[in-house]
């Protein structure tokens, strides 16, 4: 032990000046920004297995004073950096939370929009379903209407002509010359005298000739006018008779149509109801009825050949399409000698068909002619019925008129024929003379134009001209008053004698 101590003398370290470590403050401020121990774990102290190293470190510590201050500074800087990173982390966290909240709001909005869209889609689907149902109903109704179009009444309509028949009647009426009204006696005389006056006055115009004829007509005697007037009257009577007959026929036919309209309408209604019931039962479309009497068209040479070959080919278990192909090819490759019997047979059948068709057409034409005759006979019978109806109506109308007239006569008092009549006014007296003069000047003038001319003349009259007619009317009125007084006295005397 002594040897070891002498051999290795212990060297105590000298304490350096100002080697005191900086003491920690008792109440050091706690750094709030620092993260918790869980967030920032402190590294554990490094354990060393070698004790010599520990002693060596403990002995060497008092020598390193300056390096310890630098280390403390480094520790402070590290703490500050950790605090800054912690604050930035918190900021990021807050931003992330805000982003999450915004995303949640957006999600809610999108969910609401999706719900609305789903509702809209459901509504559209419902509308489409309702439309589909409506379309089905319309199709059913359309089918019904198409069936109703096929309604063909069995009854005939001889009275109610079609539009084409009416148009034809109008064209025929236009072609036929219309029955003109008979010209009066003056015009008949003018026609006879026109050529003579034209020869006498070749340079005269229409107006001048008419004036000459008018002046000549005034000077003609009544005996010369008489044949023209008689001729005019005869023509007039014939014309009126024809028109009256036509009017009676048209009125009779109208009556007849009015009566038959109700009957035909009722029959049509019954037929329509029957047809509707049958159409509801039968949903299938009915084919057009063919005439069984009409001869069928003959087969061609090719079809006659195919009919012969079909039986043998079908016996070989071949389809219809294969049969058609084989027969077509065989017919193409067939020689004229082999084709000749089939063509002869087809020609004979065609000739026979044409003969039968001629007979069929003749029968049809005979049927149409007989139907037309029947229609004409029916029209005659209907005209007779219509005339009878018209006679009945005329009788009833006459009875009604007579009853009305009798009632009116009973209401009116019986007028005495001896009673004096009221005199005409000044205008009426003037119009009588003016009418005579105008008729002599213009014999073929209308009544309407005549009245207009008289009224114009009266308006153009001066006061002196009117005074003459007023004086005449006043004189007639005084005479009437005197006659009325005398009549009243006589009637009074007769009543007193009777009493």
C-alpha positions as CSV (number, residue, x, y, z in Angstrom):
1,X,0.0,0.0,0.0
2,X,2.9,2.3,0.9
3,X,4.5,1.5,-2.4
4,X,1.5,2.5,-4.3
5,X,1.1,5.7,-2.4
6,X,4.7,6.7,-3.0
7,X,4.7,5.6,-6.6
8,X,1.6,7.5,-7.4
9,X,1.3,10.7,-5.4
10,X,-2.3,12.2,-5.5
11,X,-2.5,15.6,-7.2
12,X,-5.3,17.8,-5.8
13,X,-6.7,20.3,-8.3
14,X,-6.3,23.9,-7.6
15,X,-9.4,26.1,-7.5
16,X,-9.4,28.6,-10.3
17,X,-10.3,32.2,-9.7
18,X,-13.8,33.2,-10.4
19,X,-14.8,29.7,-11.0
20,X,-18.2,29.9,-9.3
21,X,-21.1,28.7,-11.3
22,X,-24.0,31.1,-12.0
23,X,-26.7,30.2,-9.4
24,X,-30.2,29.7,-10.5
25,X,-32.8,32.2,-9.5
26,X,-35.0,31.1,-6.7
27,X,-38.2,32.4,-8.3
28,X,-37.3,31.9,-11.9
29,X,-40.2,32.8,-14.3
30,X,-42.0,29.8,-15.7
31,X,-42.0,29.7,-19.4
32,X,-45.7,29.2,-20.4
33,X,-44.9,28.7,-24.1
34,X,-42.9,25.6,-23.4
35,X,-44.6,22.4,-24.3
36,X,-45.5,19.8,-21.7
37,X,-43.3,17.0,-20.8
38,X,-45.3,14.6,-22.8
39,X,-45.0,16.9,-25.9
40,X,-41.2,17.6,-25.5
41,X,-39.6,14.7,-23.5
42,X,-36.3,15.5,-21.7
43,X,-33.6,13.2,-22.7
44,X,-32.4,11.0,-19.8
45,X,-28.8,11.4,-18.4
46,X,-26.2,9.2,-20.1
47,X,-25.1,6.5,-17.8
48,X,-21.5,5.3,-17.9
49,X,-20.3,2.0,-16.7
50,X,-16.7,3.2,-16.3
51,X,-16.1,4.8,-12.8
52,X,-12.7,6.3,-13.8
53,X,-14.4,8.4,-16.4
54,X,-16.9,9.8,-13.8
55,X,-14.0,10.8,-11.5
56,X,-12.2,12.3,-14.4
57,X,-15.3,14.4,-15.3
58,X,-15.8,15.5,-11.8
59,X,-12.2,16.5,-11.4
60,X,-12.2,18.3,-14.8
61,X,-15.5,20.3,-14.2
62,X,-14.1,23.2,-12.2
63,X,-11.6,23.9,-15.0
64,X,-14.4,24.5,-17.7
65,X,-16.2,27.6,-16.5
66,X,-16.5,29.5,-19.8
67,X,-17.8,26.4,-21.7
68,X,-20.7,26.1,-19.1
69,X,-22.0,29.6,-19.8
70,X,-22.0,28.9,-23.5
71,X,-23.9,25.7,-22.9
72,X,-26.5,27.5,-20.8
73,X,-27.0,30.0,-23.7
74,X,-27.4,27.2,-26.1
75,X,-30.0,25.6,-23.8
76,X,-31.9,28.9,-23.7
77,X,-31.8,29.2,-27.5
78,X,-33.1,25.6,-27.8
79,X,-35.9,26.4,-25.4
80,X,-36.8,29.5,-27.4
81,X,-36.8,27.5,-30.6
82,X,-39.0,24.8,-29.1
83,X,-41.4,27.5,-27.8
84,X,-41.6,29.1,-31.3
85,X,-42.2,25.7,-33.0
86,X,-45.0,24.9,-30.4
87,X,-46.7,28.3,-31.1
88,X,-46.6,27.7,-34.8
89,X,-48.0,24.1,-34.3
90,X,-50.9,25.6,-32.3
91,X,-51.6,28.1,-35.1
92,X,-51.6,25.3,-37.6
93,X,-54.0,23.4,-35.4
94,X,-56.4,26.3,-35.2
95,X,-56.3,26.8,-39.0
96,X,-57.0,23.1,-39.4
97,X,-60.0,23.3,-37.0
98,X,-61.4,26.3,-39.0
99,X,-61.0,24.4,-42.2
100,X,-62.8,21.4,-40.7
101,X,-65.7,23.6,-39.7
102,X,-65.9,25.1,-43.2
103,X,-65.9,21.6,-44.7
104,X,-68.7,20.5,-42.4
105,X,-70.8,23.5,-43.4
106,X,-70.1,22.8,-47.1
107,X,-71.0,19.1,-46.5
108,X,-74.4,20.1,-45.0
109,X,-75.1,22.4,-47.9
110,X,-74.3,19.7,-50.5
111,X,-76.5,17.2,-48.6
112,X,-79.4,19.7,-48.7
113,X,-78.9,20.2,-52.4
114,X,-78.8,16.5,-53.0
115,X,-82.1,16.1,-51.1
116,X,-83.7,18.8,-53.2
117,X,-82.5,17.1,-56.4
118,X,-83.8,13.8,-55.2
119,X,-87.2,15.4,-54.6
120,X,-87.2,17.0,-58.0
121,X,-86.3,13.7,-59.6
122,X,-89.2,12.0,-57.8
123,X,-91.6,14.7,-58.9
124,X,-90.4,14.2,-62.5
125,X,-90.8,10.5,-62.3
126,X,-94.4,10.9,-61.0
127,X,-95.2,13.4,-63.8
128,X,-93.8,10.9,-66.4
129,X,-95.9,8.1,-64.9
130,X,-99.0,10.3,-65.1
131,X,-98.2,11.3,-68.6
132,X,-97.8,7.7,-69.6
133,X,-101.2,6.9,-68.1
134,X,-102.7,9.8,-70.0
135,X,-101.1,8.7,-73.2
136,X,-102.5,5.2,-72.7
137,X,-106.0,6.6,-72.2
138,X,-105.6,8.8,-75.3
139,X,-104.5,5.8,-77.4
140,X,-107.5,3.9,-76.2
141,X,-109.8,6.8,-77.1
142,X,-108.1,7.1,-80.5
143,X,-108.7,3.4,-81.2
144,X,-112.3,3.9,-80.3
145,X,-112.6,6.9,-82.7
146,X,-110.9,4.9,-85.5
147,X,-113.5,2.3,-85.0
148,X,-116.3,4.9,-85.1
149,X,-114.9,6.2,-88.4
150,X,-115.8,2.8,-89.8
151,X,-119.5,3.5,-89.0
152,X,-121.5,3.1,-92.3
153,X,-125.3,3.5,-92.0
154,X,-127.4,1.1,-94.0
155,X,-130.2,3.6,-94.6
156,X,-130.4,5.6,-97.9
157,X,-130.7,9.4,-98.1
158,X,-132.6,10.3,-101.3
159,X,-133.5,13.8,-100.2
160,X,-130.2,15.0,-98.8
161,X,-128.0,15.3,-101.9
162,X,-124.3,15.2,-101.5
163,X,-122.0,18.2,-102.1
164,X,-121.0,17.0,-105.6
165,X,-124.7,16.6,-106.7
166,X,-125.4,20.1,-105.5
167,X,-122.4,21.5,-107.4
168,X,-123.6,19.7,-110.5
169,X,-127.1,21.1,-110.1
170,X,-125.6,24.6,-109.8
171,X,-123.5,24.1,-113.0
172,X,-126.6,22.9,-114.9
173,X,-128.6,25.9,-113.8
174,X,-125.8,28.2,-115.0
175,X,-125.8,26.5,-118.4
176,X,-129.6,26.8,-118.8
177,X,-130.9,30.2,-119.8
178,X,-132.8,31.9,-116.9
179,X,-136.4,32.8,-117.4
180,X,-136.4,36.5,-118.1
181,X,-139.2,38.8,-116.9
182,X,-141.5,39.9,-119.7
183,X,-140.7,43.3,-121.2
184,X,-143.5,46.0,-121.0
185,X,-145.6,47.2,-123.9
186,X,-143.5,50.3,-124.5
187,X,-140.2,48.2,-124.9
188,X,-142.0,45.8,-127.2
189,X,-143.2,48.7,-129.4
190,X,-139.6,50.2,-129.3
191,X,-138.1,46.9,-130.6
192,X,-140.5,47.0,-133.5
193,X,-139.9,50.7,-134.3
194,X,-136.1,50.8,-133.7
195,X,-134.9,49.7,-137.1
196,X,-137.3,52.1,-139.0
197,X,-136.1,55.1,-136.9
198,X,-132.5,54.0,-137.3
199,X,-132.9,54.0,-141.1
200,X,-134.5,57.5,-141.0
201,X,-131.8,58.8,-138.7
202,X,-128.6,56.8,-139.4
203,X,-126.2,59.3,-137.6
204,X,-128.4,59.5,-134.5
205,X,-127.1,58.0,-131.3
206,X,-128.8,55.7,-128.7
207,X,-130.0,58.6,-126.6
208,X,-131.5,60.6,-129.5
209,X,-133.3,57.5,-130.9
210,X,-134.8,56.8,-127.4
211,X,-136.0,60.4,-127.2
212,X,-137.6,60.2,-130.6
213,X,-139.3,56.9,-129.7
214,X,-140.6,58.4,-126.4
215,X,-142.1,61.4,-128.2
216,X,-143.7,59.1,-130.8
217,X,-145.2,56.8,-128.1
218,X,-147.0,59.8,-126.5
219,X,-148.8,60.6,-129.8
220,X,-149.8,57.0,-130.5
221,X,-153.5,56.2,-129.9
222,X,-154.8,53.6,-127.4
223,X,-155.9,51.3,-130.2
224,X,-152.3,51.1,-131.5
225,X,-151.0,50.5,-128.0
226,X,-153.5,47.8,-127.3
227,X,-151.8,44.8,-129.1
228,X,-148.5,45.4,-127.3
229,X,-150.3,45.7,-123.9
230,X,-152.2,42.5,-124.5
231,X,-149.0,40.7,-125.5
232,X,-147.2,42.0,-122.3
233,X,-150.1,40.8,-120.1
234,X,-150.1,37.3,-121.7
235,X,-146.3,37.0,-121.2
236,X,-146.6,38.3,-117.7
237,X,-149.3,35.8,-116.7
238,X,-147.2,32.9,-118.1
239,X,-144.1,34.0,-116.3
240,X,-145.9,34.4,-113.0
241,X,-147.5,30.9,-113.4
242,X,-144.0,29.3,-113.9
243,X,-142.5,31.2,-111.0
244,X,-145.4,30.3,-108.7
245,X,-145.1,26.6,-109.7
246,X,-141.4,26.6,-108.9
247,X,-142.0,28.3,-105.6
248,X,-144.6,25.8,-104.6
249,X,-142.3,22.9,-105.4
250,X,-139.4,24.4,-103.4
251,X,-141.7,25.1,-100.4
252,X,-143.1,21.6,-100.6
253,X,-139.7,20.0,-100.8
254,X,-138.5,22.0,-97.8
255,X,-141.5,20.9,-95.8
256,X,-140.9,17.3,-96.8
257,X,-137.2,17.5,-95.8
258,X,-138.1,19.0,-92.4
259,X,-140.4,16.1,-91.6
260,X,-138.0,13.4,-92.8
261,X,-135.1,14.9,-91.0
262,X,-136.4,13.8,-87.6
263,X,-137.2,10.3,-88.8
264,X,-133.7,9.8,-90.3
265,X,-132.0,11.3,-87.3
266,X,-133.7,8.7,-85.0
267,X,-132.9,5.8,-87.3
268,X,-129.3,7.0,-87.5
269,X,-129.0,7.2,-83.7
270,X,-130.3,3.6,-83.3
271,X,-127.8,2.3,-85.9
272,X,-124.9,4.2,-84.3
273,X,-125.7,2.8,-80.8
274,X,-125.8,-0.7,-82.2
275,X,-122.5,-0.2,-84.0
276,X,-120.9,1.2,-80.9
277,X,-121.9,-1.9,-78.8
278,X,-120.4,-4.1,-81.5
279,X,-117.2,-2.1,-81.7
280,X,-116.7,-2.4,-78.0
281,X,-117.1,-6.1,-78.1
282,X,-114.8,-6.6,-81.2
283,X,-111.4,-5.0,-80.6
284,X,-110.0,-6.5,-83.8
285,X,-110.1,-4.5,-87.1
286,X,-112.6,-5.8,-89.6
287,X,-111.4,-6.4,-93.1
288,X,-113.1,-4.8,-96.1
289,X,-115.8,-7.0,-97.5
290,X,-115.0,-8.4,-101.0
291,X,-117.7,-9.0,-103.6
292,X,-118.2,-12.8,-103.7
293,X,-119.6,-12.6,-107.3
294,X,-116.5,-10.8,-108.7
295,X,-114.4,-13.3,-110.6
296,X,-110.9,-14.0,-109.3
297,X,-107.8,-13.1,-111.3
298,X,-106.1,-16.1,-113.0
299,X,-102.6,-17.5,-112.1
300,X,-99.6,-16.9,-114.3
301,X,-97.6,-19.7,-116.0
302,X,-94.8,-19.5,-113.3
303,X,-97.4,-19.9,-110.5
304,X,-98.9,-22.9,-112.3
305,X,-95.5,-24.5,-112.5
306,X,-94.7,-23.8,-108.8
307,X,-98.0,-25.4,-107.7
308,X,-97.1,-28.6,-109.5
309,X,-93.5,-28.7,-108.0
310,X,-94.4,-27.6,-104.5
311,X,-95.9,-30.9,-103.4
312,X,-92.8,-33.0,-104.4
313,X,-90.4,-30.5,-102.8
314,X,-92.3,-30.3,-99.6
315,X,-92.3,-34.1,-99.4
316,X,-88.5,-33.9,-99.4
317,X,-88.7,-31.9,-96.1
318,X,-87.7,-28.5,-97.6
319,X,-88.7,-25.2,-96.3
320,X,-91.0,-22.6,-98.1
321,X,-88.0,-20.3,-98.8
322,X,-86.0,-23.2,-100.3
323,X,-89.0,-24.2,-102.4
324,X,-89.3,-20.7,-103.8
325,X,-85.6,-20.5,-104.6
326,X,-85.5,-23.9,-106.3
327,X,-88.6,-23.2,-108.4
328,X,-87.3,-19.8,-109.4
329,X,-84.0,-21.3,-110.6
330,X,-85.7,-24.1,-112.4
331,X,-88.1,-21.7,-114.2
332,X,-85.2,-19.6,-115.3
333,X,-83.2,-22.5,-116.7
334,X,-86.3,-24.1,-118.3
335,X,-86.5,-24.2,-122.1
336,X,-89.4,-22.7,-124.1
337,X,-90.8,-26.1,-125.1
338,X,-91.2,-27.1,-121.4
339,X,-92.7,-23.6,-120.6
340,X,-95.2,-23.7,-123.5
341,X,-97.9,-25.9,-121.8
342,X,-98.0,-23.7,-118.7
343,X,-98.2,-20.5,-120.8
344,X,-101.1,-22.0,-122.9
345,X,-103.0,-22.9,-119.7
346,X,-102.4,-19.4,-118.3
347,X,-103.6,-17.8,-121.6
348,X,-106.9,-19.9,-121.5
349,X,-107.5,-18.9,-117.9
350,X,-107.0,-15.2,-118.7
351,X,-109.4,-15.3,-121.6
352,X,-112.0,-17.0,-119.4
353,X,-111.4,-14.4,-116.7
354,X,-111.9,-11.5,-119.1
355,X,-115.2,-13.0,-120.4
356,X,-116.5,-13.4,-116.8
357,X,-115.4,-9.8,-116.0
358,X,-117.4,-8.4,-118.9
359,X,-120.5,-10.3,-117.7
360,X,-119.9,-9.1,-114.1
361,X,-119.5,-5.4,-115.3
362,X,-122.8,-5.6,-117.3
363,X,-124.6,-6.9,-114.3
364,X,-123.2,-4.1,-112.2
365,X,-124.3,-1.5,-114.7
366,X,-127.8,-3.0,-114.8
367,X,-128.0,-2.8,-111.0
368,X,-126.9,0.8,-111.0
369,X,-129.4,1.7,-113.7
370,X,-132.2,0.0,-111.8
371,X,-131.2,1.8,-108.6
372,X,-131.3,5.1,-110.4
373,X,-134.8,4.3,-111.7
374,X,-135.9,3.4,-108.2
375,X,-134.5,6.7,-106.9
376,X,-136.3,8.7,-109.6
377,X,-139.6,6.9,-108.8
378,X,-139.0,7.6,-105.1
379,X,-138.4,11.3,-105.9
380,X,-141.7,11.5,-107.8
381,X,-143.5,9.9,-104.9
382,X,-141.8,12.3,-102.4
383,X,-142.8,15.3,-104.5
384,X,-146.4,14.2,-104.5
385,X,-146.2,13.7,-100.7
386,X,-144.6,17.1,-100.4
387,X,-147.3,18.8,-102.5
388,X,-150.0,17.2,-100.3
389,X,-148.3,18.4,-97.2
390,X,-148.1,21.9,-98.8
391,X,-151.8,21.9,-99.6
392,X,-152.6,20.9,-96.0
393,X,-150.3,23.7,-94.7
394,X,-152.0,26.2,-97.1
395,X,-155.4,25.2,-95.9
396,X,-154.4,25.6,-92.3
397,X,-152.8,29.0,-93.1
398,X,-156.0,30.1,-94.9
399,X,-158.1,29.1,-91.9
400,X,-155.8,31.0,-89.6
401,X,-155.9,34.1,-91.8
402,X,-159.7,34.0,-92.1
403,X,-160.1,33.8,-88.3
404,X,-157.7,36.7,-87.8
405,X,-159.6,38.8,-90.4
406,X,-162.9,38.0,-88.7
407,X,-161.6,39.1,-85.4
408,X,-160.2,42.3,-86.8
409,X,-163.5,43.0,-88.6
410,X,-165.4,42.5,-85.3
411,X,-163.0,44.9,-83.5
412,X,-163.4,47.6,-86.2
413,X,-166.6,49.5,-86.4
414,X,-168.6,49.3,-89.6
415,X,-167.8,52.4,-91.7
416,X,-170.8,54.2,-93.4
417,X,-170.3,54.5,-97.2
418,X,-172.2,57.8,-97.2
419,X,-169.8,59.5,-94.8
420,X,-167.6,62.1,-96.6
421,X,-163.9,61.2,-97.0
422,X,-161.0,63.4,-95.9
423,X,-159.5,65.5,-98.8
424,X,-155.9,65.0,-100.0
425,X,-153.1,67.3,-98.9
426,X,-151.3,69.8,-101.1
427,X,-148.4,67.4,-101.7
428,X,-150.7,64.5,-102.7
429,X,-152.6,66.8,-105.2
430,X,-149.2,67.9,-106.7
431,X,-147.9,64.3,-106.8
432,X,-150.9,63.1,-108.8
433,X,-150.4,65.5,-111.6
434,X,-146.5,65.1,-111.5
435,X,-146.9,61.3,-111.8
436,X,-149.1,61.6,-114.9
437,X,-146.6,63.9,-116.6
438,X,-143.5,61.8,-115.7
439,X,-145.3,58.6,-117.0
440,X,-146.0,60.2,-120.3
441,X,-142.4,61.4,-120.6
442,X,-140.8,58.1,-119.4
443,X,-143.3,55.3,-119.7
444,X,-140.9,52.4,-118.6
445,X,-139.8,54.2,-115.4
446,X,-139.7,52.3,-112.0
447,X,-142.0,53.3,-109.2
448,X,-139.1,54.0,-106.8
449,X,-137.4,56.4,-109.2
450,X,-140.8,58.0,-109.9
451,X,-141.4,58.8,-106.2
452,X,-137.9,60.2,-105.8
453,X,-138.3,62.5,-108.8
454,X,-141.7,63.8,-107.5
455,X,-140.2,64.5,-104.0
456,X,-137.3,66.4,-105.7
457,X,-139.8,68.5,-107.8
458,X,-141.8,69.4,-104.7
459,X,-138.6,70.5,-102.9
460,X,-137.5,72.6,-105.8
461,X,-140.9,74.3,-106.1
462,X,-141.1,78.0,-105.2
463,X,-143.4,79.6,-102.6
464,X,-145.8,80.8,-105.4
465,X,-145.9,77.4,-106.9
466,X,-146.7,75.8,-103.6
467,X,-149.3,78.4,-102.8
468,X,-151.5,77.2,-105.7
469,X,-151.6,73.7,-104.3
470,X,-152.1,74.9,-100.7
471,X,-155.1,76.9,-101.9
472,X,-156.6,73.9,-103.6
473,X,-156.2,71.8,-100.5
474,X,-157.8,74.5,-98.3
475,X,-160.8,74.7,-100.6
476,X,-161.2,70.9,-100.5
477,X,-161.0,71.0,-96.7
478,X,-163.8,73.7,-96.4
479,X,-166.0,71.6,-98.7
480,X,-165.3,68.5,-96.5
481,X,-166.2,70.4,-93.3
482,X,-169.5,71.5,-94.8
483,X,-170.4,68.0,-96.0
484,X,-169.4,66.6,-92.6
485,X,-171.8,69.0,-90.8
486,X,-174.6,68.0,-93.2
487,X,-173.9,64.3,-92.7
488,X,-173.9,64.6,-88.9
489,X,-177.3,66.4,-89.0
490,X,-178.8,63.7,-91.2
491,X,-177.5,60.9,-88.9
492,X,-178.8,62.6,-85.8
493,X,-182.2,63.0,-87.4
494,X,-182.3,59.3,-88.4
495,X,-181.4,58.2,-84.9
496,X,-184.1,60.4,-83.3
497,X,-186.8,58.9,-85.7
498,X,-185.7,55.4,-84.9
499,X,-186.1,56.0,-81.2
